[in-house]
Amino acid sequence: MEQQSILNYSQAIGAIKTAILQSRYRAAVMVNGEMLSLYFGIGKYISENSREGFWGTNAIEVISQQLQHELPGLRGFGVSNMKNMRQFYEIWDELIIPAVVTAEFSNRPLSTDDLKIADNEVVVIRPLPAGEIRRDLLLANRQPPAGDLGSIEWKHFLSIGFSHHCEILAKTQAVDERLFYIERCATEFWSKEKLRYNLKSDLFHKQGTVPNNFKTTISDADLCQRALLSFKSEYLLNFVNIEEPGEEPDERVLESEIMLHIKKFIMALGKDFSFVGNQYRLLVEEQEYFIDLLFFNRQLQCLVAIELKRGDFKPEYLGKMNFYLSALDDFVRLPHEKPSIGIILCKSQKQGIVEYAFRDMSKPMGVASYKFASELPEQYRDILPDTETLRQLL
C-alpha cells in the first residue's frame, strides 16, 4: 500500500512538473512574441519617419538618448538596436500581411466607421494620439501569406529572440536561408553562440553535402537521409590554436586541441552527438587498435567513429576505417543499435579520388574536411578576434 502511494506521488509530481515547465515555455514564447511585435511596430515607425527625411539627421541618436533619460535603466533601445528594429521591419514587412484589427486603440473600441478596406488590407482611419503605433502594424497580429513563410511554422518565427533575428539578418541574404536558421533556432533551442558558429560555418549550404557511400551501404531510405543530414562536408575548428597562419598541426596535436574543447567540437558536429571517448581501444585477435574519436548519435542510434588525418585524403584511410567499423559492430554495438558510421576528417580532399575509394566498401562512411578560423573567407575574418587581440585581452 505504501509503495503504491509513493508511485502515485511520483506520477503526480511528474505530471505537475511537466505542466509547470510547459506553462513556463508558453509564457516565455508569448513574452518574446510581444517583444518582437513591439520592435516590429517601432521599426516601421522609425522607417517611415527617418527614410523620408521627416526627422532630419541624427534623429535616432537623439531619440535613443532621450528615451534612456526619461526611462532610467531602459535596455535594448540604444542607437544600433533601434536601427536593427528598422531593418527587422523593412526586411520582413513585404512577407507579412496584417490580420483584421480587433483591438482598442484608444479609450473606446473601434467601430466600422473607424475602418476602411484598401488593397485587401484593413486600415485605421480614426486619428490616433500623437506617437501611438497602430496595433495592426504589430507583428503578433500578422500572419505570413501562403508561399512566403509557408515553409516555417509561424510560432517558430515568433519564438526566437530579437538578438537571434538580428544575427540571422546580418549574416544571410536569401529568404530560404534565413528561414532555415530561424527554424533550427526554434526547434533545437540554439544559443546565440551556437547560432553564430553555424552561421560562420555556413551550415545551410554545408549540411548534407559530405561525400559518402550511404546510399549503397544503408538500406533503410529514411535512415540514409537522416545520416546524410547529420554530417557536413566541412567543419570549422575555430577553437584550434595555431601559432602561425597556414600552419597545420600534427594529428595528435589536433586531437589534443579537440579534447581540450570537446564541448565546442560537439557543437561543430551538430545535434544529438554524445562523446564516448578518444583513442578508443579495440581488441581484435589479441592486437590493439585505437579509434581517434568515438561518438554516439541519438538520432541515428549508432556509433560514429572519427579519424583525424593531416593533409590530403588518401584512399587507404577508408580501408582502415572499414576495419574499425566492422570491429565496432561485432564487439561494441548493442543489439538495438544501427550499424556504425565512420567519418574521415582531413585537411583537404579531391572528389574524384574519394568517389573511386568508396567503390566496393561495405560500411557507411563519409569524408569531410576541416578549416581553421585563420582560413575563413575575408568577409568573415572580422567576426573573430585575431591571435594578437586575444593575447591582449588575456
Secondary structure, 3 states (H helix, E strand, C coil): CHHHHHHHHHHHHHHHHHHHHHHHHHHHHHHHHHHHHHHHHHHHHHHHHHHCCCCCCCHHHHHHHHHHHHCCCCCCCCHHHHHHHHHHHHHHHHHCEECCCCCCCCCCCCCHHHEEEECCEEEECCCCCCCCCCHHHCHHHEECCCCCCCCCCHHHHHHCCHHHHHHHHHHCCCHHHHHHHHHHHHHHCCCHHHHHHHHHCCHHHHECCCCECHHHHCCCHHHHHHHHHCCECEEECCCCCCCCCCCCCCHHHHHHHHHHCHHHHHHHHCCCEEEEEEEEEEEECCEEEEEEEEEEECCCCEEEEEEEEEEECCCHHHHHHHHHHHHHHHHCCCCCCCCCEEEEEEEECCHHHHHHHHCCCCCCEEEEEEECHHHCCHHHHCCCCCHHHHHHHC
